[in-house]
Amino acid sequence: MIKPTILVLLLSNLVLCANAAEQIELKSVSIMGKENLELRFSLTKEKFLSTPHWDGKGNLPLALDKAIEIARAEVARKNPAKEFSVDEIELIKKSDAEEFRWYYKIQFDGDIPKKDERVYVLLDGSIVEPDITKKK
């Protein structure tokens, strides 16, 4: 028989492991037509909370020009020798139950597939890669 103390420790470890893998969804996008894809941009809560905090005062931890440079390099990596330009930029505030963080959404226009048009850049300079599924 398992003692209650050991059972509580086992259950609390299970809860900690489950929370560590919790996902924060930034955006889910459907691309209709011949591609018919679902793009889900998400990251772990741990990664989300590890990005720099910004309270709206002072300079952003990642300047806009640097975020554009990172996003442009990502689109170029996936689409070498294609022409594209920045079409739209958003600075978005996202919160979970505990805290909030900011990130950039940088949208491109041009000779690239729709699935590569948007790049989400966190304030630590990392990119959120989409999980892509084919819709039926």
One Martini backbone bead per residue (centre of mass of N, CA, C, O) as a GRO file, in nm:
protein
  136
    1MET     BB    1   0.097   0.036   0.021
    2ILE     BB    2   0.049   0.370  -0.021
    3LYS     BB    3   0.143   0.641   0.114
    4PRO     BB    4   0.012   0.957   0.135
    5THR     BB    5   0.279   1.116   0.102
    6ILE     BB    6   0.372   0.985  -0.163
    7LEU     BB    7   0.120   1.049  -0.329
    8VAL     BB    8   0.144   1.356  -0.312
    9LEU     BB    9   0.420   1.374  -0.450
   10LEU     BB   10   0.338   1.243  -0.715
   11LEU     BB   11   0.110   1.444  -0.788
   12SER     BB   12   0.281   1.706  -0.779
   13ASN     BB   13   0.473   1.619  -1.007
   14LEU     BB   14   0.259   1.595  -1.224
   15VAL     BB   15   0.168   1.892  -1.217
   16LEU     BB   16   0.441   2.018  -1.285
   17CYS     BB   17   0.474   1.880  -1.561
   18ALA     BB   18   0.213   1.988  -1.689
   19ASN     BB   19   0.280   2.295  -1.656
   20ALA     BB   20   0.547   2.301  -1.823
   21ALA     BB   21   0.372   2.214  -2.100
   22GLU     BB   22   0.217   2.453  -2.127
   23GLN     BB   23   0.028   2.638  -2.357
   24ILE     BB   24   0.068   2.931  -2.561
   25GLU     BB   25  -0.152   3.102  -2.763
   26LEU     BB   26  -0.130   3.338  -3.017
   27LYS     BB   27  -0.225   3.182  -3.297
   28SER     BB   28  -0.486   3.100  -3.535
   29VAL     BB   29  -0.462   2.988  -3.882
   30SER     BB   30  -0.645   2.994  -4.184
   31ILE     BB   31  -0.586   2.835  -4.507
   32MET     BB   32  -0.732   2.853  -4.790
   33GLY     BB   33  -0.774   2.647  -5.052
   34LYS     BB   34  -0.523   2.455  -5.178
   35GLU     BB   35  -0.381   2.438  -4.900
   36ASN     BB   36  -0.549   2.393  -4.642
   37LEU     BB   37  -0.453   2.533  -4.353
   38GLU     BB   38  -0.319   2.504  -4.016
   39LEU     BB   39  -0.201   2.757  -3.795
   40ARG     BB   40  -0.004   2.721  -3.488
   41PHE     BB   41   0.089   2.963  -3.248
   42SER     BB   42   0.312   2.831  -3.002
   43LEU     BB   43   0.412   2.807  -2.648
   44THR     BB   44   0.553   2.775  -2.373
   45LYS     BB   45   0.520   2.904  -2.068
   46GLU     BB   46   0.819   2.915  -2.003
   47LYS     BB   47   0.902   3.078  -2.252
   48PHE     BB   48   0.712   3.314  -2.219
   49LEU     BB   49   0.830   3.395  -1.921
   50SER     BB   50   1.140   3.432  -2.034
   51THR     BB   51   1.069   3.683  -2.148
   52PRO     BB   52   1.075   4.000  -2.159
   53HIS     BB   53   0.970   4.257  -1.973
   54TRP     BB   54   0.707   4.508  -2.044
   55ASP     BB   55   0.541   4.822  -1.922
   56GLY     BB   56   0.552   5.076  -2.143
   57LYS     BB   57   0.833   5.173  -2.048
   58GLY     BB   58   1.041   5.269  -2.246
   59ASN     BB   59   1.229   5.056  -2.397
   60LEU     BB   60   1.240   4.801  -2.580
   61PRO     BB   61   1.409   4.501  -2.578
   62LEU     BB   62   1.306   4.505  -2.890
   63ALA     BB   63   1.354   4.651  -3.163
   64LEU     BB   64   1.191   4.696  -3.450
   65ASP     BB   65   1.428   4.669  -3.655
   66LYS     BB   66   1.520   4.393  -3.539
   67ALA     BB   67   1.257   4.237  -3.581
   68ILE     BB   68   1.253   4.271  -3.888
   69GLU     BB   69   1.522   4.135  -3.944
   70ILE     BB   70   1.440   3.857  -3.829
   71ALA     BB   71   1.187   3.811  -4.007
   72ARG     BB   72   1.324   3.842  -4.282
   73ALA     BB   73   1.523   3.604  -4.245
   74GLU     BB   74   1.303   3.387  -4.217
   75VAL     BB   75   1.168   3.423  -4.493
   76ALA     BB   76   1.429   3.385  -4.662
   77ARG     BB   77   1.493   3.099  -4.566
   78LYS     BB   78   1.213   2.980  -4.686
   79ASN     BB   79   1.248   3.210  -4.949
   80PRO     BB   80   1.454   3.204  -5.172
   81ALA     BB   81   1.447   3.445  -5.419
   82LYS     BB   82   1.222   3.623  -5.301
   83GLU     BB   83   0.969   3.863  -5.304
   84PHE     BB   84   0.939   4.105  -5.028
   85SER     BB   85   0.730   4.287  -4.786
   86VAL     BB   86   0.624   4.493  -4.559
   87ASP     BB   87   0.276   4.524  -4.440
   88GLU     BB   88   0.268   4.450  -4.116
   89ILE     BB   89   0.252   4.578  -3.769
   90GLU     BB   90   0.256   4.428  -3.436
   91LEU     BB   91   0.194   4.498  -3.092
   92ILE     BB   92   0.146   4.236  -2.851
   93LYS     BB   93  -0.061   4.151  -2.581
   94LYS     BB   94  -0.002   3.876  -2.352
   95SER     BB   95  -0.186   3.662  -2.129
   96ASP     BB   96  -0.199   3.502  -1.840
   97ALA     BB   97  -0.278   3.439  -1.517
   98GLU     BB   98  -0.004   3.599  -1.419
   99GLU     BB   99   0.112   3.729  -1.693
  100PHE     BB  100   0.279   3.947  -1.927
  101ARG     BB  101   0.348   3.984  -2.283
  102TRP     BB  102   0.535   4.077  -2.565
  103TYR     BB  103   0.485   4.094  -2.932
  104TYR     BB  104   0.550   4.036  -3.270
  105LYS     BB  105   0.377   4.105  -3.579
  106ILE     BB  106   0.494   4.013  -3.907
  107GLN     BB  107   0.388   4.113  -4.225
  108PHE     BB  108   0.387   3.985  -4.554
  109ASP     BB  109   0.448   4.065  -4.904
  110GLY     BB  110   0.432   3.854  -5.201
  111ASP     BB  111   0.646   3.586  -5.328
  112ILE     BB  112   0.477   3.402  -5.104
  113PRO     BB  113   0.354   3.193  -4.903
  114LYS     BB  114   0.099   3.216  -4.679
  115LYS     BB  115   0.250   3.051  -4.444
  116ASP     BB  116   0.498   3.292  -4.459
  117GLU     BB  117   0.373   3.588  -4.394
  118ARG     BB  118   0.411   3.531  -4.082
  119VAL     BB  119   0.582   3.670  -3.785
  120TYR     BB  120   0.680   3.574  -3.457
  121VAL     BB  121   0.832   3.801  -3.219
  122LEU     BB  122   1.010   3.801  -2.953
  123LEU     BB  123   1.179   4.000  -2.706
  124ASP     BB  124   1.438   3.786  -2.747
  125GLY     BB  125   1.434   3.713  -3.079
  126SER     BB  126   1.243   3.492  -3.115
  127ILE     BB  127   1.069   3.237  -3.285
  128VAL     BB  128   0.741   3.130  -3.381
  129GLU     BB  129   0.658   2.827  -3.474
  130PRO     BB  130   0.448   2.653  -3.663
  131ASP     BB  131   0.181   2.443  -3.657
  132ILE     BB  132   0.112   2.222  -3.929
  133THR     BB  133  -0.207   2.152  -4.083
  134LYS     BB  134  -0.412   1.956  -4.270
  135LYS     BB  135  -0.709   2.012  -4.404
  136LYS     BB  136  -1.023   1.841  -4.494
   0.00000   0.00000   0.00000
